[in-house]
Amino acid sequence: MAHKFEVYQDKAGEFRVRFKYNSEIIFSTEGYSDKSGAKRAIESIKKYVPDAPTEEV
């Protein structure tokens, strides 16, 4: 698979999500106190990203 979400625990003990494409990290999220928060972030991204506009700044 060329792309995937990963949930991991950082050194501070917070759960984060990173999105990888071809083994390259494209982005990672803020830290969440529990794994369920990180999983909700994934669902939110999947739900709202298709409608995200592109802006040139």
Protein Blocks (a to p, Z undefined) as FASTA:
>chain_A
ZZdcdddddfkopacddddeehiafbdcdddfbfklmmmmmmmmmmmmmmpccddZZ
